Amino acid sequence: MRDRGGDQLADAVGSVLATVLADPTTMGLPSVVSTEAVAVTAFDAADTRTVRELTDALVEQLKSAGWTVDDRRRNDAEPSLYAAKPDVGGGAFGVQATAISFNGLVDRR
């Protein structure tokens, strides 16, 4: 069970993923470690974009939604991005063809 901060972070991530993927199936994965840990995976089997195209779309949408993005590893064989949204939280996004995953923590400042 997540706390309010976890729900807020999961909602913020889910909103971005719903904009990047046309018809995503989204799964929130509960953490047994902490209510402040958030994991979300979304996939859209009908999405035909390459990993690079999907990564570019994710970076663009994160930035337009107010996230700060560290995308230095976006061109790796298995791209990963680190992003944070002030007063919400942050973490790592992983991208594969048809799917995007997120693992992160709530901002408790």
Backbone as a printed PyTorch tensor [residue, N CA C, xyz], in Angstrom:
tensor([[[  0.8330,  -1.1810,   0.0000],
         [  0.0000,   0.0000,   0.0000],
         [  0.8810,   1.2490,   0.0000]],

        [[  0.5930,   2.1590,  -0.9140],
         [  1.3630,   3.3950,  -1.0170],
         [  0.7300,   4.4760,  -0.1640]],

        [[  1.5610,   5.4460,   0.2170],
         [  1.0230,   6.6100,   0.9070],
         [  0.6480,   7.6710,  -0.1270]],

        [[  0.1750,   8.7960,   0.3490],
         [ -0.2850,   9.8580,  -0.5520],
         [  0.8220,  10.3290,  -1.4940]],

        [[  2.0400,  10.4670,  -0.9770],
         [  3.1700,  10.8770,  -1.8130],
         [  3.4590,   9.8690,  -2.9040]],

        [[  3.3690,   8.5890,  -2.5490],
         [  3.5690,   7.5370,  -3.5430],
         [  2.5050,   7.5660,  -4.6130]],

        [[  1.2730,   7.8160,  -4.1990],
         [  0.1780,   7.9280,  -5.1670],
         [  0.3940,   9.1230,  -6.0870]],

        [[  0.8590,  10.2330,  -5.5240],
         [  1.0960,  11.4330,  -6.3260],
         [  2.1940,  11.1750,  -7.3590]],

        [[  3.2660,  10.5090,  -6.9570],
         [  4.3520,  10.1970,  -7.8840],
         [  3.8790,   9.2160,  -8.9480]],

        [[  3.1680,   8.1750,  -8.5450],
         [  2.6530,   7.2000,  -9.5110],
         [  1.7060,   7.8660, -10.5100]],

        [[  0.8790,   8.7870, -10.0340],
         [ -0.0310,   9.5140, -10.9300],
         [  0.7380,  10.3960, -11.9110]],

        [[  1.7890,  11.0640, -11.4320],
         [  2.5920,  11.9320, -12.2990],
         [  3.2930,  11.1140, -13.3810]],

        [[  3.8360,   9.9680, -12.9960],
         [  4.4850,   9.0790, -13.9660],
         [  3.4490,   8.5320, -14.9380]],

        [[  2.3260,   8.0560, -14.4170],
         [  1.2680,   7.4950, -15.2580],
         [  0.7400,   8.4910, -16.2650]],

        [[  0.6440,   9.7460, -15.8720],
         [  0.1760,  10.7930, -16.7770],
         [  1.1310,  10.9660, -17.9550]],

        [[  2.4270,  10.9530, -17.6790],
         [  3.4230,  11.0630, -18.7470],
         [  3.3440,   9.8440, -19.6610]],

        [[  3.2830,   8.6610, -19.0740],
         [  3.2570,   7.4390, -19.8800],
         [  2.0100,   7.3740, -20.7530]],

        [[  0.8880,   7.8530, -20.2370],
         [ -0.3630,   7.8450, -21.0050],
         [ -0.3020,   8.8120, -22.1820]],

        [[  0.5620,   9.8030, -22.1010],
         [  0.7320,  10.7410, -23.2060],
         [  1.7100,  10.1970, -24.2410]],

        [[  2.7210,   9.4740, -23.7920],
         [  3.7330,   8.9340, -24.7050],
         [  3.1930,   7.7300, -25.4700]],

        [[  2.5070,   6.8380, -24.7850],
         [  1.9530,   5.6380, -25.4130],
         [  0.4740,   5.8660, -25.7130]],

        [[  0.0450,   5.5020, -26.9110],
         [ -1.3310,   5.7900, -27.3470],
         [ -2.3880,   5.0450, -26.5350]],

        [[ -2.1590,   3.7790, -26.2720],
         [ -3.1570,   2.9620, -25.5690],
         [ -2.4440,   2.0430, -24.5760]],

        [[ -1.8610,   2.6310, -23.5250],
         [ -1.0270,   1.8210, -22.6350],
         [ -1.8160,   0.9580, -21.6500]],

        [[ -1.2450,  -0.1750, -21.3690],
         [ -1.6560,  -0.9720, -20.2230],
         [ -0.6380,  -0.6270, -19.1450]],

        [[ -1.0980,  -0.0890, -18.0340],
         [ -0.2020,   0.3980, -16.9920],
         [ -0.3680,  -0.4290, -15.7320]],

        [[  0.7700,  -0.8070, -15.1470],
         [  0.7660,  -1.5980, -13.9210],
         [  1.6130,  -0.9050, -12.8650]],

        [[  1.0270,  -0.6490, -11.7210],
         [  1.7820,  -0.1630, -10.5800],
         [  2.1940,  -1.3680,  -9.7550]],

        [[  3.4500,  -1.4430,  -9.4180],
         [  3.9570,  -2.5950,  -8.6810],
         [  4.2380,  -2.1890,  -7.2430]],

        [[  3.5300,  -2.7470,  -6.2820],
         [  3.7230,  -2.3550,  -4.8800],
         [  5.0970,  -2.7650,  -4.3620]],

        [[  5.6430,  -1.9500,  -3.4970],
         [  6.9370,  -2.2300,  -2.8980],
         [  6.7440,  -2.8620,  -1.5270]],

        [[  7.4950,  -3.9010,  -1.2620],
         [  7.4720,  -4.4990,   0.0730],
         [  8.5030,  -3.8250,   0.9720]],

        [[  9.3250,  -2.9600,   0.3860],
         [ 10.3860,  -2.2890,   1.1200],
         [  9.8960,  -1.0160,   1.8020]],

        [[  9.1590,  -0.1820,   1.0520],
         [  8.7600,   1.1170,   1.5840],
         [  7.5680,   1.6670,   0.8210]],

        [[  6.7150,   2.3980,   1.5160],
         [  5.5860,   3.0510,   0.8490],
         [  6.0600,   4.2220,   0.0030]],

        [[  7.3130,   4.6410,   0.1740],
         [  7.8580,   5.7500,  -0.6030],
         [  8.4660,   5.2960,  -1.9230]],

        [[  8.5830,   3.9860,  -2.1240],
         [  9.1200,   3.4480,  -3.3720],
         [  7.9770,   3.2360,  -4.3550]],

        [[  8.1950,   3.6690,  -5.5920],
         [  7.1650,   3.5790,  -6.6220],
         [  7.7430,   2.8790,  -7.8470]],

        [[  7.0070,   1.9230,  -8.3830],
         [  7.3920,   1.2480,  -9.6230],
         [  6.1710,   1.1740, -10.5270]],

        [[  6.3470,   1.6170, -11.7610],
         [  5.2580,   1.6260, -12.7330],
         [  5.8080,   1.1240, -14.0590]],

        [[  5.0680,   0.2440, -14.7100],
         [  5.4150,  -0.2100, -16.0530],
         [  4.2040,  -0.0310, -16.9450]],

        [[  4.4540,   0.4530, -18.1570],
         [  3.3750,   0.6190, -19.1310],
         [  3.8400,   0.0480, -20.4600]],

        [[  2.9180,  -0.6060, -21.1560],
         [  3.2660,  -1.1060, -22.4820],
         [  2.0840,  -0.9450, -23.4170]],

        [[  2.4120,  -0.8710, -24.6920],
         [  1.4140,  -0.7490, -25.7480],
         [  1.8910,  -1.6170, -26.9010]],

        [[  1.3510,  -2.8140, -27.0100],
         [  1.7900,  -3.7830, -28.0160],
         [  1.6270,  -3.2610, -29.4380]],

        [[  0.7460,  -2.2990, -29.6430],
         [  0.5140,  -1.7640, -30.9840],
         [  1.5020,  -0.6570, -31.3580]],

        [[  2.3120,  -0.2040, -30.4200],
         [  3.2580,   0.8750, -30.6970],
         [  4.3880,   0.3420, -31.5780]],

        [[  4.6320,   0.9920, -32.7040],
         [  5.6330,   0.5110, -33.6640],
         [  6.9040,   1.3580, -33.6820]],

        [[  7.0380,   2.2940, -32.7660],
         [  8.2270,   3.1430, -32.7530],
         [  9.4600,   2.3720, -32.3040]],

        [[ 10.6100,   2.8300, -32.7760],
         [ 11.8710,   2.2570, -32.3310],
         [ 12.1310,   2.6900, -30.8910]],

        [[ 13.0930,   2.0470, -30.2540],
         [ 13.4610,   2.4230, -28.8850],
         [ 13.8990,   3.8880, -28.8540]],

        [[ 14.6590,   4.2970, -29.8430],
         [ 15.1230,   5.6950, -29.8770],
         [ 13.9530,   6.6670, -30.0200]],

        [[ 13.0080,   6.3690, -30.9040],
         [ 11.8430,   7.2370, -31.0800],
         [ 11.0080,   7.3060, -29.8030]],

        [[ 10.8440,   6.1740, -29.1510],
         [ 10.0770,   6.1260, -27.9090],
         [ 10.7980,   6.9020, -26.8020]],

        [[ 12.1160,   6.7540, -26.7390],
         [ 12.9150,   7.4820, -25.7540],
         [ 12.8250,   8.9870, -25.9920]],

        [[ 12.9390,   9.4030, -27.2490],
         [ 12.8370,  10.8260, -27.5780],
         [ 11.4730,  11.3840, -27.1720]],

        [[ 10.4110,  10.6280, -27.4380],
         [  9.0600,  11.0680, -27.0680],
         [  8.9210,  11.1720, -25.5490]],

        [[  9.5120,  10.2240, -24.8210],
         [  9.4530,  10.2500, -23.3580],
         [ 10.1810,  11.4730, -22.8080]],

        [[ 11.3870,  11.7410, -23.3070],
         [ 12.1560,  12.9010, -22.8410],
         [ 11.3760,  14.1880, -23.0910]],

        [[ 10.8270,  14.3190, -24.2850],
         [ 10.0610,  15.5230, -24.6290],
         [  8.8630,  15.7040, -23.6990]],

        [[  8.1440,  14.6220, -23.4400],
         [  6.9520,  14.7200, -22.6010],
         [  7.3080,  14.9890, -21.1390]],

        [[  8.3610,  14.3560, -20.6380],
         [  8.7930,  14.6210, -19.2640],
         [  9.1320,  16.1020, -19.0880]],

        [[  9.9140,  16.6360, -20.0120],
         [ 10.3040,  18.0480, -19.9130],
         [  9.0930,  18.9680, -19.9850]],

        [[  8.1510,  18.6640, -20.8730],
         [  6.9760,  19.5360, -20.9950],
         [  6.0550,  19.4210, -19.7840]],

        [[  6.1800,  18.3270, -19.0100],
         [  5.3680,  18.1440, -17.8070],
         [  6.0700,  18.6610, -16.5490]],

        [[  7.2140,  19.3430, -16.7190],
         [  7.8810,  19.9550, -15.5760],
         [  8.9250,  19.1000, -14.8850]],

        [[  9.3250,  17.9960, -15.4990],
         [ 10.3590,  17.1420, -14.9350],
         [ 11.7360,  17.6570, -15.3620]],

        [[ 12.7280,  17.4960, -14.5020],
         [ 14.1220,  17.7270, -14.8570],
         [ 14.6730,  16.3790, -15.2920]],

        [[ 15.2980,  16.3350, -16.4680],
         [ 15.6950,  15.0580, -17.0580],
         [ 17.2040,  14.9970, -17.2740]],

        [[ 17.8220,  13.9110, -16.8120],
         [ 19.2140,  13.5900, -17.1220],
         [ 19.1500,  12.4670, -18.1490]],

        [[ 19.4190,  12.8180, -19.3990],
         [ 19.2720,  11.8340, -20.4690],
         [ 20.6060,  11.4640, -21.1200]],

        [[ 21.6830,  11.5440, -20.3630],
         [ 23.0060,  11.2300, -20.9130],
         [ 23.1190,   9.7930, -21.4080]],

        [[ 22.2830,   8.8930, -20.9090],
         [ 22.3700,   7.4840, -21.3230],
         [ 21.2500,   7.1120, -22.2940]],

        [[ 20.6480,   8.0970, -22.9230],
         [ 19.5130,   7.8240, -23.8060],
         [ 19.9050,   7.0990, -25.0800]],

        [[ 21.1860,   7.1530, -25.4840],
         [ 21.6200,   6.4920, -26.7100],
         [ 22.3230,   5.1660, -26.4540]],

        [[ 22.3170,   4.6960, -25.2230],
         [ 22.8970,   3.3910, -24.9110],
         [ 22.0620,   2.2840, -25.5440]],

        [[ 22.6340,   1.0980, -25.6230],
         [ 21.9060,  -0.0460, -26.1860],
         [ 20.6010,  -0.2890, -25.4350]],

        [[ 20.6320,  -0.1190, -24.1230],
         [ 19.4220,  -0.1960, -23.3000],
         [ 19.2820,   1.1520, -22.6030]],

        [[ 18.5860,   2.1010, -23.2510],
         [ 18.5210,   3.4700, -22.7340],
         [ 17.9050,   3.5590, -21.3460]],

        [[ 18.4320,   4.4840, -20.5710],
         [ 17.8180,   4.8050, -19.2850],
         [ 17.8820,   6.3120, -19.1010]],

        [[ 16.9060,   6.8160, -18.3920],
         [ 16.8070,   8.2390, -18.1140],
         [ 16.5900,   8.4060, -16.6270]],

        [[ 17.1080,   9.4740, -16.0930],
         [ 16.8420,   9.8070, -14.7070],
         [ 16.0790,  11.1220, -14.7190]],

        [[ 14.9980,  11.1810, -13.9790],
         [ 14.1700,  12.3830, -13.9900],
         [ 13.5930,  12.6300, -12.6060]],

        [[ 13.3800,  13.9030, -12.3120],
         [ 12.7870,  14.2870, -11.0290],
         [ 11.8120,  15.4280, -11.2550]],

        [[ 10.7610,  15.4180, -10.4570],
         [  9.7840,  16.5020, -10.4770],
         [  9.7560,  17.0820,  -9.0660]],

        [[ 10.0540,  18.3740,  -8.9430],
         [ 10.1180,  18.9950,  -7.6140],
         [  8.8630,  18.7370,  -6.7810]],

        [[  9.0880,  18.4140,  -5.5150],
         [  8.0320,  18.1700,  -4.5320],
         [  7.1740,  16.9430,  -4.8350]],

        [[  7.5570,  16.1600,  -5.8360],
         [  6.8240,  14.9330,  -6.1650],
         [  7.7340,  13.7260,  -5.9770]],

        [[  8.8680,  13.6980,  -6.6810],
         [  9.8000,  12.5940,  -6.5660],
         [ 10.5720,  12.4040,  -7.8490]],

        [[ 11.3060,  11.3230,  -7.9180],
         [ 12.0970,  11.0600,  -9.1090],
         [ 12.6130,   9.6490,  -9.1210]],

        [[ 13.2710,   9.3090, -10.2260],
         [ 13.8170,   7.9740, -10.3550],
         [ 14.2880,   7.7070, -11.7630]],

        [[ 14.3650,   6.4370, -12.1060],
         [ 14.8930,   5.9980, -13.3920],
         [ 13.7790,   5.4770, -14.2900]],

        [[ 13.8550,   5.8610, -15.5530],
         [ 12.9630,   5.3390, -16.5770],
         [ 13.7780,   4.4300, -17.4800]],

        [[ 13.2560,   3.2570, -17.7800],
         [ 13.8690,   2.3470, -18.7370],
         [ 12.9490,   2.2120, -19.9340]],

        [[ 13.5370,   2.1460, -21.1290],
         [ 12.7420,   2.0860, -22.3490],
         [ 13.1360,   0.8670, -23.1630]],

        [[ 12.1470,   0.1210, -23.6040],
         [ 12.3090,  -0.9760, -24.5530],
         [ 11.1920,  -0.8270, -25.5660]],

        [[ 11.3350,  -1.4730, -26.7110],
         [ 10.2850,  -1.3800, -27.7250],
         [  8.9460,  -1.7590, -27.0920]],

        [[  7.9680,  -0.9410, -27.2490],
         [  6.5830,  -1.0630, -26.7720],
         [  6.3940,  -0.8700, -25.2680]],

        [[  7.4680,  -0.6060, -24.5060],
         [  7.2990,  -0.5240, -23.0490],
         [  8.2140,   0.5180, -22.4100]],

        [[  7.7090,   1.1050, -21.3240],
         [  8.4810,   2.0480, -20.5130],
         [  8.2650,   1.6670, -19.0520]],

        [[  9.3500,   1.6360, -18.2870],
         [  9.2190,   1.3370, -16.8600],
         [  9.8410,   2.4660, -16.0440]],

        [[  9.3830,   2.5960, -14.8080],
         [  9.8740,   3.6180, -13.8910],
         [ 10.0520,   2.9970, -12.5190]],

        [[ 11.1480,   3.3590, -11.8620],
         [ 11.3920,   2.9950, -10.4670],
         [ 11.9250,   4.2330,  -9.7690]],

        [[ 11.2820,   4.6270,  -8.6770],
         [ 11.7420,   5.8350,  -8.0170],
         [ 11.2410,   5.9880,  -6.6000]],

        [[ 11.5370,   7.1480,  -6.0540],
         [ 11.1920,   7.4600,  -4.6660],
         [ 10.4720,   8.7990,  -4.5790]],

        [[  9.6250,   8.9030,  -3.5960],
         [  8.8820,  10.1210,  -3.3100],
         [  9.8320,  11.1890,  -2.7770]],

        [[  9.6070,  12.4400,  -3.1350],
         [ 10.3740,  13.5730,  -2.6110],
         [  9.8120,  13.9340,  -1.2410]],

        [[ 10.6110,  13.7920,  -0.1850],
         [ 10.1580,  14.0590,   1.1840],
         [ 10.8100,  15.2900,   1.7860]],

        [[ 11.2800,  16.2100,   0.9800],
         [ 11.9340,  17.4150,   1.5260],
         [ 11.0030,  18.2280,   2.3570]]])
